[in-house]
Amino acid sequence: MTPGGDEDRSGRGDGLGLVEPVASLPPVLLPDDPSGSDVDAVRFGLGLRGYRMDQVDEVLDRLSTALEARDATIRALRAELAGRDGRR
């Protein structure tokens, strides 16, 4: 117990301790085979403690770019393969 408060061990009490977070966004979900636009659409809820937003944004931007490049390479290779199959 803290002086002047009715706080329990969970930190909840007279408003001076920590409270349960309020979910402001739905759970973060990605498809099994995410694309860059799927990563771009991800939104995380805010919390008192967490990761540095600038670092998370940078990693997500790099991941999105890498996925878009991967998908473009796959499309190009499939088109090339389809062209080869058409010449046989």
Phi and psi restraints in degrees (range 20) as a CNS / XPLOR table:
assign (resid 1 and name C) (resid 2 and name N)
       (resid 2 and name CA) (resid 2 and name C) 1.0 -98.4 20.0 2
assign (resid 2 and name N) (resid 2 and name CA)
       (resid 2 and name C) (resid 3 and name N) 1.0 154.4 20.0 2
assign (resid 2 and name C) (resid 3 and name N)
       (resid 3 and name CA) (resid 3 and name C) 1.0 -60.7 20.0 2
assign (resid 3 and name N) (resid 3 and name CA)
       (resid 3 and name C) (resid 4 and name N) 1.0 130.9 20.0 2
assign (resid 3 and name C) (resid 4 and name N)
       (resid 4 and name CA) (resid 4 and name C) 1.0 76.8 20.0 2
assign (resid 4 and name N) (resid 4 and name CA)
       (resid 4 and name C) (resid 5 and name N) 1.0 11.2 20.0 2
assign (resid 4 and name C) (resid 5 and name N)
       (resid 5 and name CA) (resid 5 and name C) 1.0 -142.5 20.0 2
assign (resid 5 and name N) (resid 5 and name CA)
       (resid 5 and name C) (resid 6 and name N) 1.0 159.5 20.0 2
assign (resid 5 and name C) (resid 6 and name N)
       (resid 6 and name CA) (resid 6 and name C) 1.0 -106.9 20.0 2
assign (resid 6 and name N) (resid 6 and name CA)
       (resid 6 and name C) (resid 7 and name N) 1.0 47.5 20.0 2
assign (resid 6 and name C) (resid 7 and name N)
       (resid 7 and name CA) (resid 7 and name C) 1.0 -82.1 20.0 2
assign (resid 7 and name N) (resid 7 and name CA)
       (resid 7 and name C) (resid 8 and name N) 1.0 135.8 20.0 2
assign (resid 7 and name C) (resid 8 and name N)
       (resid 8 and name CA) (resid 8 and name C) 1.0 -95.3 20.0 2
assign (resid 8 and name N) (resid 8 and name CA)
       (resid 8 and name C) (resid 9 and name N) 1.0 -178.3 20.0 2
assign (resid 8 and name C) (resid 9 and name N)
       (resid 9 and name CA) (resid 9 and name C) 1.0 -64.2 20.0 2
assign (resid 9 and name N) (resid 9 and name CA)
       (resid 9 and name C) (resid 10 and name N) 1.0 -21.4 20.0 2
assign (resid 9 and name C) (resid 10 and name N)
       (resid 10 and name CA) (resid 10 and name C) 1.0 -77.4 20.0 2
assign (resid 10 and name N) (resid 10 and name CA)
       (resid 10 and name C) (resid 11 and name N) 1.0 -8.4 20.0 2
assign (resid 10 and name C) (resid 11 and name N)
       (resid 11 and name CA) (resid 11 and name C) 1.0 91.5 20.0 2
assign (resid 11 and name N) (resid 11 and name CA)
       (resid 11 and name C) (resid 12 and name N) 1.0 -4.0 20.0 2
assign (resid 11 and name C) (resid 12 and name N)
       (resid 12 and name CA) (resid 12 and name C) 1.0 -87.3 20.0 2
assign (resid 12 and name N) (resid 12 and name CA)
       (resid 12 and name C) (resid 13 and name N) 1.0 145.6 20.0 2
assign (resid 12 and name C) (resid 13 and name N)
       (resid 13 and name CA) (resid 13 and name C) 1.0 174.2 20.0 2
assign (resid 13 and name N) (resid 13 and name CA)
       (resid 13 and name C) (resid 14 and name N) 1.0 -120.7 20.0 2
assign (resid 13 and name C) (resid 14 and name N)
       (resid 14 and name CA) (resid 14 and name C) 1.0 -85.6 20.0 2
assign (resid 14 and name N) (resid 14 and name CA)
       (resid 14 and name C) (resid 15 and name N) 1.0 19.8 20.0 2
assign (resid 14 and name C) (resid 15 and name N)
       (resid 15 and name CA) (resid 15 and name C) 1.0 94.5 20.0 2
assign (resid 15 and name N) (resid 15 and name CA)
       (resid 15 and name C) (resid 16 and name N) 1.0 -2.8 20.0 2
assign (resid 15 and name C) (resid 16 and name N)
       (resid 16 and name CA) (resid 16 and name C) 1.0 -91.1 20.0 2
assign (resid 16 and name N) (resid 16 and name CA)
       (resid 16 and name C) (resid 17 and name N) 1.0 -19.7 20.0 2
assign (resid 16 and name C) (resid 17 and name N)
       (resid 17 and name CA) (resid 17 and name C) 1.0 -95.3 20.0 2
assign (resid 17 and name N) (resid 17 and name CA)
       (resid 17 and name C) (resid 18 and name N) 1.0 -173.2 20.0 2
assign (resid 17 and name C) (resid 18 and name N)
       (resid 18 and name CA) (resid 18 and name C) 1.0 -76.3 20.0 2
assign (resid 18 and name N) (resid 18 and name CA)
       (resid 18 and name C) (resid 19 and name N) 1.0 147.1 20.0 2
assign (resid 18 and name C) (resid 19 and name N)
       (resid 19 and name CA) (resid 19 and name C) 1.0 -118.5 20.0 2
assign (resid 19 and name N) (resid 19 and name CA)
       (resid 19 and name C) (resid 20 and name N) 1.0 162.9 20.0 2
assign (resid 19 and name C) (resid 20 and name N)
       (resid 20 and name CA) (resid 20 and name C) 1.0 -63.6 20.0 2
assign (resid 20 and name N) (resid 20 and name CA)
       (resid 20 and name C) (resid 21 and name N) 1.0 138.9 20.0 2
assign (resid 20 and name C) (resid 21 and name N)
       (resid 21 and name CA) (resid 21 and name C) 1.0 -67.1 20.0 2
assign (resid 21 and name N) (resid 21 and name CA)
       (resid 21 and name C) (resid 22 and name N) 1.0 149.1 20.0 2
assign (resid 21 and name C) (resid 22 and name N)
       (resid 22 and name CA) (resid 22 and name C) 1.0 -100.6 20.0 2
assign (resid 22 and name N) (resid 22 and name CA)
       (resid 22 and name C) (resid 23 and name N) 1.0 125.1 20.0 2
assign (resid 22 and name C) (resid 23 and name N)
       (resid 23 and name CA) (resid 23 and name C) 1.0 -73.2 20.0 2
assign (resid 23 and name N) (resid 23 and name CA)
       (resid 23 and name C) (resid 24 and name N) 1.0 117.4 20.0 2
assign (resid 23 and name C) (resid 24 and name N)
       (resid 24 and name CA) (resid 24 and name C) 1.0 -105.8 20.0 2
assign (resid 24 and name N) (resid 24 and name CA)
       (resid 24 and name C) (resid 25 and name N) 1.0 -11.1 20.0 2
assign (resid 24 and name C) (resid 25 and name N)
       (resid 25 and name CA) (resid 25 and name C) 1.0 -132.7 20.0 2
assign (resid 25 and name N) (resid 25 and name CA)
       (resid 25 and name C) (resid 26 and name N) 1.0 155.5 20.0 2
assign (resid 25 and name C) (resid 26 and name N)
       (resid 26 and name CA) (resid 26 and name C) 1.0 -68.2 20.0 2
assign (resid 26 and name N) (resid 26 and name CA)
       (resid 26 and name C) (resid 27 and name N) 1.0 167.4 20.0 2
assign (resid 26 and name C) (resid 27 and name N)
       (resid 27 and name CA) (resid 27 and name C) 1.0 -58.6 20.0 2
assign (resid 27 and name N) (resid 27 and name CA)
       (resid 27 and name C) (resid 28 and name N) 1.0 150.3 20.0 2
assign (resid 27 and name C) (resid 28 and name N)
       (resid 28 and name CA) (resid 28 and name C) 1.0 -78.5 20.0 2
assign (resid 28 and name N) (resid 28 and name CA)
       (resid 28 and name C) (resid 29 and name N) 1.0 116.8 20.0 2
assign (resid 28 and name C) (resid 29 and name N)
       (resid 29 and name CA) (resid 29 and name C) 1.0 -126.9 20.0 2
assign (resid 29 and name N) (resid 29 and name CA)
       (resid 29 and name C) (resid 30 and name N) 1.0 137.9 20.0 2
assign (resid 29 and name C) (resid 30 and name N)
       (resid 30 and name CA) (resid 30 and name C) 1.0 -124.5 20.0 2
assign (resid 30 and name N) (resid 30 and name CA)
       (resid 30 and name C) (resid 31 and name N) 1.0 148.8 20.0 2
assign (resid 30 and name C) (resid 31 and name N)
       (resid 31 and name CA) (resid 31 and name C) 1.0 -67.1 20.0 2
assign (resid 31 and name N) (resid 31 and name CA)
       (resid 31 and name C) (resid 32 and name N) 1.0 167.7 20.0 2
assign (resid 31 and name C) (resid 32 and name N)
       (resid 32 and name CA) (resid 32 and name C) 1.0 -60.9 20.0 2
assign (resid 32 and name N) (resid 32 and name CA)
       (resid 32 and name C) (resid 33 and name N) 1.0 -33.2 20.0 2
assign (resid 32 and name C) (resid 33 and name N)
       (resid 33 and name CA) (resid 33 and name C) 1.0 -121.7 20.0 2
assign (resid 33 and name N) (resid 33 and name CA)
       (resid 33 and name C) (resid 34 and name N) 1.0 78.9 20.0 2
assign (resid 33 and name C) (resid 34 and name N)
       (resid 34 and name CA) (resid 34 and name C) 1.0 -70.6 20.0 2
assign (resid 34 and name N) (resid 34 and name CA)
       (resid 34 and name C) (resid 35 and name N) 1.0 149.5 20.0 2
assign (resid 34 and name C) (resid 35 and name N)
       (resid 35 and name CA) (resid 35 and name C) 1.0 -106.4 20.0 2
assign (resid 35 and name N) (resid 35 and name CA)
       (resid 35 and name C) (resid 36 and name N) 1.0 173.5 20.0 2
assign (resid 35 and name C) (resid 36 and name N)
       (resid 36 and name CA) (resid 36 and name C) 1.0 -60.2 20.0 2
assign (resid 36 and name N) (resid 36 and name CA)
       (resid 36 and name C) (resid 37 and name N) 1.0 -37.8 20.0 2
assign (resid 36 and name C) (resid 37 and name N)
       (resid 37 and name CA) (resid 37 and name C) 1.0 -69.0 20.0 2
assign (resid 37 and name N) (resid 37 and name CA)
       (resid 37 and name C) (resid 38 and name N) 1.0 -29.7 20.0 2
assign (resid 37 and name C) (resid 38 and name N)
       (resid 38 and name CA) (resid 38 and name C) 1.0 -63.9 20.0 2
assign (resid 38 and name N) (resid 38 and name CA)
       (resid 38 and name C) (resid 39 and name N) 1.0 -42.5 20.0 2
assign (resid 38 and name C) (resid 39 and name N)
       (resid 39 and name CA) (resid 39 and name C) 1.0 -66.5 20.0 2
assign (resid 39 and name N) (resid 39 and name CA)
       (resid 39 and name C) (resid 40 and name N) 1.0 -40.5 20.0 2
assign (resid 39 and name C) (resid 40 and name N)
       (resid 40 and name CA) (resid 40 and name C) 1.0 -60.6 20.0 2
assign (resid 40 and name N) (resid 40 and name CA)
       (resid 40 and name C) (resid 41 and name N) 1.0 -30.3 20.0 2
assign (resid 40 and name C) (resid 41 and name N)
       (resid 41 and name CA) (resid 41 and name C) 1.0 -83.6 20.0 2
assign (resid 41 and name N) (resid 41 and name CA)
       (resid 41 and name C) (resid 42 and name N) 1.0 -9.7 20.0 2
assign (resid 41 and name C) (resid 42 and name N)
       (resid 42 and name CA) (resid 42 and name C) 1.0 -67.3 20.0 2
assign (resid 42 and name N) (resid 42 and name CA)
       (resid 42 and name C) (resid 43 and name N) 1.0 134.9 20.0 2
assign (resid 42 and name C) (resid 43 and name N)
       (resid 43 and name CA) (resid 43 and name C) 1.0 -131.0 20.0 2
assign (resid 43 and name N) (resid 43 and name CA)
       (resid 43 and name C) (resid 44 and name N) 1.0 134.7 20.0 2
assign (resid 43 and name C) (resid 44 and name N)
       (resid 44 and name CA) (resid 44 and name C) 1.0 -107.7 20.0 2
assign (resid 44 and name N) (resid 44 and name CA)
       (resid 44 and name C) (resid 45 and name N) 1.0 148.2 20.0 2
assign (resid 44 and name C) (resid 45 and name N)
       (resid 45 and name CA) (resid 45 and name C) 1.0 -73.3 20.0 2
assign (resid 45 and name N) (resid 45 and name CA)
       (resid 45 and name C) (resid 46 and name N) 1.0 157.8 20.0 2
assign (resid 45 and name C) (resid 46 and name N)
       (resid 46 and name CA) (resid 46 and name C) 1.0 -92.9 20.0 2
assign (resid 46 and name N) (resid 46 and name CA)
       (resid 46 and name C) (resid 47 and name N) 1.0 145.6 20.0 2
assign (resid 46 and name C) (resid 47 and name N)
       (resid 47 and name CA) (resid 47 and name C) 1.0 -141.9 20.0 2
assign (resid 47 and name N) (resid 47 and name CA)
       (resid 47 and name C) (resid 48 and name N) 1.0 164.8 20.0 2
assign (resid 47 and name C) (resid 48 and name N)
       (resid 48 and name CA) (resid 48 and name C) 1.0 -62.5 20.0 2
assign (resid 48 and name N) (resid 48 and name CA)
       (resid 48 and name C) (resid 49 and name N) 1.0 -46.7 20.0 2
assign (resid 48 and name C) (resid 49 and name N)
       (resid 49 and name CA) (resid 49 and name C) 1.0 -113.0 20.0 2
assign (resid 49 and name N) (resid 49 and name CA)
       (resid 49 and name C) (resid 50 and name N) 1.0 142.4 20.0 2
assign (resid 49 and name C) (resid 50 and name N)
       (resid 50 and name CA) (resid 50 and name C) 1.0 177.1 20.0 2
assign (resid 50 and name N) (resid 50 and name CA)
       (resid 50 and name C) (resid 51 and name N) 1.0 -160.4 20.0 2
assign (resid 50 and name C) (resid 51 and name N)
       (resid 51 and name CA) (resid 51 and name C) 1.0 -88.3 20.0 2
assign (resid 51 and name N) (resid 51 and name CA)
       (resid 51 and name C) (resid 52 and name N) 1.0 159.9 20.0 2
assign (resid 51 and name C) (resid 52 and name N)
       (resid 52 and name CA) (resid 52 and name C) 1.0 -70.9 20.0 2
assign (resid 52 and name N) (resid 52 and name CA)
       (resid 52 and name C) (resid 53 and name N) 1.0 123.4 20.0 2
assign (resid 52 and name C) (resid 53 and name N)
       (resid 53 and name CA) (resid 53 and name C) 1.0 -60.7 20.0 2
assign (resid 53 and name N) (resid 53 and name CA)
       (resid 53 and name C) (resid 54 and name N) 1.0 -36.5 20.0 2
assign (resid 53 and name C) (resid 54 and name N)
       (resid 54 and name CA) (resid 54 and name C) 1.0 -65.5 20.0 2
assign (resid 54 and name N) (resid 54 and name CA)
       (resid 54 and name C) (resid 55 and name N) 1.0 -36.8 20.0 2
assign (resid 54 and name C) (resid 55 and name N)
       (resid 55 and name CA) (resid 55 and name C) 1.0 -69.7 20.0 2
assign (resid 55 and name N) (resid 55 and name CA)
       (resid 55 and name C) (resid 56 and name N) 1.0 -43.5 20.0 2
assign (resid 55 and name C) (resid 56 and name N)
       (resid 56 and name CA) (resid 56 and name C) 1.0 -61.9 20.0 2
assign (resid 56 and name N) (resid 56 and name CA)
       (resid 56 and name C) (resid 57 and name N) 1.0 -45.3 20.0 2
assign (resid 56 and name C) (resid 57 and name N)
       (resid 57 and name CA) (resid 57 and name C) 1.0 -59.6 20.0 2
assign (resid 57 and name N) (resid 57 and name CA)
       (resid 57 and name C) (resid 58 and name N) 1.0 -42.8 20.0 2
assign (resid 57 and name C) (resid 58 and name N)
       (resid 58 and name CA) (resid 58 and name C) 1.0 -63.4 20.0 2
assign (resid 58 and name N) (resid 58 and name CA)
       (resid 58 and name C) (resid 59 and name N) 1.0 -45.9 20.0 2
assign (resid 58 and name C) (resid 59 and name N)
       (resid 59 and name CA) (resid 59 and name C) 1.0 -63.5 20.0 2
assign (resid 59 and name N) (resid 59 and name CA)
       (resid 59 and name C) (resid 60 and name N) 1.0 -43.3 20.0 2
assign (resid 59 and name C) (resid 60 and name N)
       (resid 60 and name CA) (resid 60 and name C) 1.0 -65.1 20.0 2
assign (resid 60 and name N) (resid 60 and name CA)
       (resid 60 and name C) (resid 61 and name N) 1.0 -37.6 20.0 2
assign (resid 60 and name C) (resid 61 and name N)
       (resid 61 and name CA) (resid 61 and name C) 1.0 -63.0 20.0 2
assign (resid 61 and name N) (resid 61 and name CA)
       (resid 61 and name C) (resid 62 and name N) 1.0 -44.5 20.0 2
assign (resid 61 and name C) (resid 62 and name N)
       (resid 62 and name CA) (resid 62 and name C) 1.0 -65.2 20.0 2
assign (resid 62 and name N) (resid 62 and name CA)
       (resid 62 and name C) (resid 63 and name N) 1.0 -40.9 20.0 2
assign (resid 62 and name C) (resid 63 and name N)
       (resid 63 and name CA) (resid 63 and name C) 1.0 -63.3 20.0 2
assign (resid 63 and name N) (resid 63 and name CA)
       (resid 63 and name C) (resid 64 and name N) 1.0 -44.0 20.0 2
assign (resid 63 and name C) (resid 64 and name N)
       (resid 64 and name CA) (resid 64 and name C) 1.0 -60.6 20.0 2
assign (resid 64 and name N) (resid 64 and name CA)
       (resid 64 and name C) (resid 65 and name N) 1.0 -45.7 20.0 2
assign (resid 64 and name C) (resid 65 and name N)
       (resid 65 and name CA) (resid 65 and name C) 1.0 -63.1 20.0 2
assign (resid 65 and name N) (resid 65 and name CA)
       (resid 65 and name C) (resid 66 and name N) 1.0 -42.8 20.0 2
assign (resid 65 and name C) (resid 66 and name N)
       (resid 66 and name CA) (resid 66 and name C) 1.0 -64.1 20.0 2
assign (resid 66 and name N) (resid 66 and name CA)
       (resid 66 and name C) (resid 67 and name N) 1.0 -41.0 20.0 2
assign (resid 66 and name C) (resid 67 and name N)
       (resid 67 and name CA) (resid 67 and name C) 1.0 -65.9 20.0 2
assign (resid 67 and name N) (resid 67 and name CA)
       (resid 67 and name C) (resid 68 and name N) 1.0 -40.8 20.0 2
assign (resid 67 and name C) (resid 68 and name N)
       (resid 68 and name CA) (resid 68 and name C) 1.0 -63.8 20.0 2
assign (resid 68 and name N) (resid 68 and name CA)
       (resid 68 and name C) (resid 69 and name N) 1.0 -41.5 20.0 2
assign (resid 68 and name C) (resid 69 and name N)
       (resid 69 and name CA) (resid 69 and name C) 1.0 -64.5 20.0 2
assign (resid 69 and name N) (resid 69 and name CA)
       (resid 69 and name C) (resid 70 and name N) 1.0 -42.3 20.0 2
assign (resid 69 and name C) (resid 70 and name N)
       (resid 70 and name CA) (resid 70 and name C) 1.0 -60.0 20.0 2
assign (resid 70 and name N) (resid 70 and name CA)
       (resid 70 and name C) (resid 71 and name N) 1.0 -46.9 20.0 2
assign (resid 70 and name C) (resid 71 and name N)
       (resid 71 and name CA) (resid 71 and name C) 1.0 -64.4 20.0 2
assign (resid 71 and name N) (resid 71 and name CA)
       (resid 71 and name C) (resid 72 and name N) 1.0 -37.8 20.0 2
assign (resid 71 and name C) (resid 72 and name N)
       (resid 72 and name CA) (resid 72 and name C) 1.0 -65.9 20.0 2
assign (resid 72 and name N) (resid 72 and name CA)
       (resid 72 and name C) (resid 73 and name N) 1.0 -40.3 20.0 2
assign (resid 72 and name C) (resid 73 and name N)
       (resid 73 and name CA) (resid 73 and name C) 1.0 -63.7 20.0 2
assign (resid 73 and name N) (resid 73 and name CA)
       (resid 73 and name C) (resid 74 and name N) 1.0 -44.0 20.0 2
assign (resid 73 and name C) (resid 74 and name N)
       (resid 74 and name CA) (resid 74 and name C) 1.0 -61.4 20.0 2
assign (resid 74 and name N) (resid 74 and name CA)
       (resid 74 and name C) (resid 75 and name N) 1.0 -44.6 20.0 2
assign (resid 74 and name C) (resid 75 and name N)
       (resid 75 and name CA) (resid 75 and name C) 1.0 -60.4 20.0 2
assign (resid 75 and name N) (resid 75 and name CA)
       (resid 75 and name C) (resid 76 and name N) 1.0 -44.2 20.0 2
assign (resid 75 and name C) (resid 76 and name N)
       (resid 76 and name CA) (resid 76 and name C) 1.0 -64.2 20.0 2
assign (resid 76 and name N) (resid 76 and name CA)
       (resid 76 and name C) (resid 77 and name N) 1.0 -43.4 20.0 2
assign (resid 76 and name C) (resid 77 and name N)
       (resid 77 and name CA) (resid 77 and name C) 1.0 -65.9 20.0 2
assign (resid 77 and name N) (resid 77 and name CA)
       (resid 77 and name C) (resid 78 and name N) 1.0 -39.3 20.0 2
assign (resid 77 and name C) (resid 78 and name N)
       (resid 78 and name CA) (resid 78 and name C) 1.0 -65.0 20.0 2
assign (resid 78 and name N) (resid 78 and name CA)
       (resid 78 and name C) (resid 79 and name N) 1.0 -40.5 20.0 2
assign (resid 78 and name C) (resid 79 and name N)
       (resid 79 and name CA) (resid 79 and name C) 1.0 -64.9 20.0 2
assign (resid 79 and name N) (resid 79 and name CA)
       (resid 79 and name C) (resid 80 and name N) 1.0 -41.8 20.0 2
assign (resid 79 and name C) (resid 80 and name N)
       (resid 80 and name CA) (resid 80 and name C) 1.0 -62.7 20.0 2
assign (resid 80 and name N) (resid 80 and name CA)
       (resid 80 and name C) (resid 81 and name N) 1.0 -43.7 20.0 2
assign (resid 80 and name C) (resid 81 and name N)
       (resid 81 and name CA) (resid 81 and name C) 1.0 -64.3 20.0 2
assign (resid 81 and name N) (resid 81 and name CA)
       (resid 81 and name C) (resid 82 and name N) 1.0 -41.8 20.0 2
assign (resid 81 and name C) (resid 82 and name N)
       (resid 82 and name CA) (resid 82 and name C) 1.0 -63.6 20.0 2
assign (resid 82 and name N) (resid 82 and name CA)
       (resid 82 and name C) (resid 83 and name N) 1.0 -37.9 20.0 2
assign (resid 82 and name C) (resid 83 and name N)
       (resid 83 and name CA) (resid 83 and name C) 1.0 -64.8 20.0 2
assign (resid 83 and name N) (resid 83 and name CA)
       (resid 83 and name C) (resid 84 and name N) 1.0 -39.9 20.0 2
assign (resid 83 and name C) (resid 84 and name N)
       (resid 84 and name CA) (resid 84 and name C) 1.0 -66.4 20.0 2
assign (resid 84 and name N) (resid 84 and name CA)
       (resid 84 and name C) (resid 85 and name N) 1.0 -42.1 20.0 2
assign (resid 84 and name C) (resid 85 and name N)
       (resid 85 and name CA) (resid 85 and name C) 1.0 -64.4 20.0 2
assign (resid 85 and name N) (resid 85 and name CA)
       (resid 85 and name C) (resid 86 and name N) 1.0 -32.3 20.0 2
assign (resid 85 and name C) (resid 86 and name N)
       (resid 86 and name CA) (resid 86 and name C) 1.0 -73.2 20.0 2
assign (resid 86 and name N) (resid 86 and name CA)
       (resid 86 and name C) (resid 87 and name N) 1.0 -20.3 20.0 2
assign (resid 86 and name C) (resid 87 and name N)
       (resid 87 and name CA) (resid 87 and name C) 1.0 -89.0 20.0 2
assign (resid 87 and name N) (resid 87 and name CA)
       (resid 87 and name C) (resid 88 and name N) 1.0 -6.1 20.0 2
